Amino acid sequence: MKLVVTDQAFGNTRHEQAAAAVAAADFAEHQCRSEGETRDAVKGAQAVLNNFAPMTRHVMEAMAPGAVVVRYGVGVDNVDLIAARELGIRVCNVPDYGIDEVADHAAAMTLSLARKLNRYDAGIRRGEWKIDRMVDGVRSLRDTTVGLIGLGRIARSYAARMAVFGCRIIGFDPFVSDDTVRAAGIEPIKYDDVIASAHVLSLHVPLTPETRHLINGATMMRMPAGSIIINCSRGGLVDETALSDALCRGHLAGAGLDVFEQEPLPAESPLRQSPDVLMSPHAAFFSNASVEKLQKLASEEALRGLRGETLRCQIA
């Protein structure tokens, strides 16, 4: 048997190596980027732990029959799920790690942008000290409506944090019952009403063909002037060119982005020159505790796959 790590950014693979040892499986670790590199790495593997390397049909065809792919994280947009099902490859994710970390990160971005800390900081560095030369007004958090698209565990945790500051919390998710939404202190309303009402719009949905560029130029124009977008979910949800334009024109007051359509962010991206953008390198999940939990849960799932046991979080 063979367990392969296609790529990772954690600094060690001790849990992964331990799982391979328990199953008496060969272990191999790589830092694949291209489809060709990934196919070569997973050839004949019964279990694959995957971060961002492309898991295409061509790649998975090289794996052992009935193999399992375990994605480090929640999203699986780099895995061809249709091909996996047709090839008999089982795909799992790790949906229950880093919930507090991502919620904290989104809340920190929101507070920084809502309070315009970036503008104050830049003003002081320019030698300014007069508030009206640094900012053009600051909305009280108690007068702020926070809108959520997607109301899963992270969104509800983020909502709880923002509610502490007195924000009104509204949200839309067709897959979560209104009773569950209300129990989390969120007012369930229609999608269009969230877009039209939110001073802060935070995204918490997976990236699918249907959600790509969910937030586009037309959507942004329907948002209140001076509003903020927070995206700690998936980069492809937002049309980055349209976002840059809305920021440069002043229709939007800021954007907090942990994820991007292309990662690392290209040097030519217009976001690099856009005002009031707070960026982090797909790091919202990160803490010492969350990384440890992620690797442990992923490795345990891979071990179940090697043993032929029931998988905990199979999605395909």
C-alpha positions in Angstrom: 0.0 0.0 0.0 1.0 3.6 -0.6 0.1 6.9 1.1 1.1 10.1 -0.7 1.0 13.7 0.4 0.8 15.8 -2.9 1.6 19.1 -1.2 1.4 20.8 2.2 2.2 24.1 3.9 2.4 22.9 7.5 6.2 22.3 7.9 5.9 18.7 9.0 4.0 15.5 8.2 4.4 13.6 11.4 0.7 12.6 11.6 0.7 11.5 8.0 3.8 9.4 8.4 2.3 7.9 11.6 -0.8 6.9 9.7 1.2 5.2 7.0 3.3 3.3 9.6 0.1 2.0 11.3 -1.1 0.7 8.0 2.3 -0.6 7.0 2.1 1.5 3.9 4.8 3.2 1.9 4.9 7.0 2.5 5.9 9.7 0.0 5.7 13.5 0.4 5.8 16.1 -2.4 5.2 19.7 -3.2 3.3 19.3 -6.5 2.1 22.2 -8.4 1.4 21.0 -12.0 -0.9 18.3 -13.2 2.1 16.3 -14.5 3.9 16.5 -11.2 0.8 15.4 -9.3 0.0 12.5 -11.6 3.6 11.2 -11.2 3.4 11.6 -7.4 0.1 9.7 -6.9 0.7 6.8 -9.3 -0.5 3.6 -7.7 -1.4 5.3 -4.4 -4.3 3.9 -2.3 -4.6 7.1 -0.2 -3.7 10.7 -1.1 -3.6 13.7 1.2 -4.0 16.9 -0.9 -3.8 20.6 -0.3 -3.9 22.7 -3.5 -2.3 20.4 -6.2 -4.8 19.8 -9.1 -6.7 16.5 -8.7 -7.9 16.2 -12.2 -9.3 13.1 -14.1 -5.8 12.6 -15.6 -4.2 12.7 -12.2 -6.7 10.3 -10.5 -6.6 7.8 -13.3 -3.1 7.0 -12.1 -4.2 6.1 -8.6 -5.0 2.6 -7.4 -8.6 1.4 -8.0 -10.9 2.5 -5.1 -8.3 4.9 -3.7 -9.3 7.8 -1.4 -8.4 11.5 -1.7 -8.5 13.5 1.5 -8.5 17.2 1.0 -6.8 19.3 3.7 -9.7 21.7 4.4 -13.3 22.2 3.6 -13.4 23.2 -0.1 -12.7 20.7 -2.8 -12.8 22.9 -5.9 -9.4 21.7 -7.0 -10.8 18.1 -7.2 -12.8 16.9 -10.2 -15.6 15.3 -8.3 -17.4 14.1 -11.4 -14.3 12.3 -12.6 -13.7 10.9 -9.1 -17.2 9.3 -9.0 -16.8 7.9 -12.5 -13.4 6.4 -11.6 -14.5 5.0 -8.2 -12.2 7.4 -6.3 -13.6 8.4 -2.9 -13.1 12.0 -1.9 -13.2 13.4 1.6 -12.7 16.8 3.2 -12.1 18.0 6.8 -15.1 20.4 7.5 -14.7 20.7 11.3 -11.3 22.4 11.9 -10.4 26.1 12.1 -14.0 27.3 12.5 -13.1 29.8 15.3 -9.9 30.9 13.5 -11.7 31.8 10.2 -14.5 33.5 12.1 -11.9 35.5 14.1 -10.1 36.4 11.0 -13.2 37.6 9.2 -14.2 39.6 12.3 -10.8 41.2 12.6 -10.8 42.2 8.9 -14.3 43.6 9.4 -13.4 45.7 12.5 -10.3 47.0 11.0 -12.0 48.2 7.8 -15.2 49.4 9.5 -13.1 51.5 11.9 -10.9 52.6 9.0 -7.7 51.7 10.9 -5.8 51.4 7.7 -6.6 55.0 6.8 -5.6 56.3 10.2 -2.4 54.4 10.1 -1.5 55.7 6.6 -2.5 59.3 7.6 -0.1 59.3 10.6 2.7 57.9 8.4 2.1 60.8 6.0 2.5 63.3 8.9 -1.3 64.0 9.4 -3.1 64.2 12.7 -6.5 65.7 11.8 -9.2 63.0 11.6 -11.1 64.6 8.7 -8.0 64.4 6.6 -7.6 60.7 7.2 -11.2 59.5 6.9 -14.4 60.6 5.4 -16.6 59.4 8.2 -17.0 56.2 10.2 -20.2 54.4 10.7 -20.9 53.2 14.3 -20.9 49.4 14.6 -24.3 49.7 16.3 -25.6 51.3 13.1 -24.1 48.6 10.9 -25.9 45.8 9.2 -23.8 42.7 8.6 -25.1 40.5 5.7 -24.1 36.9 5.3 -24.3 34.8 2.2 -24.1 31.2 3.4 -24.9 30.3 7.0 -22.8 27.4 7.9 -20.8 26.9 11.1 -18.2 29.6 10.3 -20.8 32.1 9.2 -22.7 31.6 12.4 -19.6 31.9 14.5 -18.7 35.1 12.7 -22.2 36.4 13.3 -21.9 35.8 17.0 -18.7 37.8 17.1 -20.2 40.8 15.2 -23.4 40.7 17.3 -21.3 41.5 20.4 -20.6 44.9 18.8 -24.3 45.6 18.4 -24.5 45.0 14.6 -27.7 43.9 13.0 -27.1 40.5 11.4 -29.0 39.3 8.3 -28.3 36.4 6.1 -29.4 34.1 3.3 -28.9 30.3 2.8 -31.4 28.2 1.0 -30.0 25.1 2.7 -30.4 26.2 6.3 -33.8 26.4 8.0 -35.1 29.7 9.2 -35.5 28.3 12.7 -31.7 27.4 12.8 -30.9 30.8 11.4 -33.0 32.7 14.0 -31.6 30.5 16.8 -28.1 31.8 15.8 -29.3 35.4 16.2 -29.5 36.0 12.4 -32.5 37.5 10.6 -33.2 35.3 7.5 -34.1 37.4 4.5 -33.9 37.0 0.7 -30.6 37.1 -1.2 -31.4 40.3 -3.0 -32.4 42.0 0.2 -29.1 41.0 1.9 -27.2 42.5 -1.0 -29.2 45.7 -0.9 -29.0 46.1 2.9 -25.6 45.0 4.1 -23.0 47.6 5.1 -20.7 44.6 5.5 -21.1 41.6 3.2 -19.4 38.4 4.3 -19.2 35.4 2.0 -19.4 31.8 3.4 -20.3 29.5 0.4 -18.3 27.0 -1.6 -17.0 27.7 -5.0 -19.1 25.9 -7.7 -19.9 26.8 -11.3 -23.1 28.4 -9.9 -21.3 30.6 -7.4 -18.3 31.7 -9.4 -18.4 35.5 -9.6 -21.5 35.5 -7.4 -20.4 38.9 -6.4 -19.8 40.8 -9.7 -20.0 44.4 -10.9 -23.8 44.4 -11.0 -24.0 42.9 -7.5 -21.7 45.5 -6.1 -23.7 48.3 -7.6 -26.8 47.1 -5.7 -24.8 47.2 -2.4 -25.1 50.4 -0.3 -22.5 53.0 -1.1 -19.6 52.8 1.3 -20.1 49.1 2.1 -17.4 46.5 2.7 -16.9 43.0 1.3 -15.3 40.3 3.4 -14.2 37.0 1.7 -12.5 34.3 3.8 -14.2 31.5 1.8 -13.1 31.1 -1.9 -11.5 33.6 -4.2 -13.6 32.8 -7.3 -16.7 34.0 -5.6 -15.7 37.6 -6.3 -15.0 39.2 -9.7 -11.7 40.8 -8.7 -11.6 43.3 -11.6 -15.0 44.6 -10.8 -14.1 44.8 -7.1 -11.0 46.8 -7.9 -13.1 49.2 -10.0 -15.8 49.6 -7.3 -13.0 50.4 -4.7 -11.3 52.8 -7.0 -14.5 54.6 -7.8 -15.3 54.9 -4.1 -18.6 53.0 -4.3 -17.2 50.4 -1.9 -15.3 51.5 1.2 -13.1 48.5 1.6 -12.5 44.8 1.1 -11.0 42.1 3.4 -9.7 39.3 1.3 -8.0 36.1 2.5 -8.6 34.2 -0.8 -8.1 35.0 -4.4 -9.0 33.7 -7.9 -5.4 32.9 -8.5 -3.0 32.1 -5.6 -0.4 33.4 -5.0 -1.9 36.8 -6.1 -0.4 37.7 -9.5 1.9 40.7 -9.6 -0.3 42.3 -12.2 -3.5 42.0 -10.1 -5.4 45.3 -9.9 -6.1 44.6 -6.3 -2.5 45.4 -5.5 -3.1 49.0 -6.5 -6.7 49.3 -5.2 -7.4 51.5 -2.1 -8.7 50.1 1.2 -7.9 46.4 0.5 -6.8 44.3 3.5 -5.2 41.1 2.3 -3.9 37.9 3.8 -2.4 34.8 2.0 -5.2 32.2 2.5 -4.3 32.2 6.2 -7.6 32.6 7.9 -7.6 29.0 9.1 -4.2 29.3 10.6 -3.3 28.8 14.3 -1.0 26.3 15.9 -4.0 24.4 17.2 -6.0 24.4 14.0 -3.1 23.1 11.9 -2.5 20.3 14.3 -6.1 19.4 14.3 -6.4 19.5 10.5 -3.4 17.2 9.9 -4.5 14.8 12.6 -8.1 14.5 11.2 -6.9 14.3 7.6 -4.4 11.6 8.5 -7.0 9.6 10.5 -9.3 9.7 7.5 -6.5 8.5 5.1 -5.8 5.6 7.5 -9.5 4.6 7.5 -9.3 4.6 3.7 -6.2 2.4 3.7 -8.0 0.0 6.1 -11.2 -0.1 4.1 -13.2 1.3 7.0 -16.1 3.7 6.7 -15.0 7.2 6.0 -16.0 10.0 8.3 -16.4 12.8 5.8 -16.9 11.3 2.4 -18.4 13.8 -0.1 -17.9 11.8 -3.4 
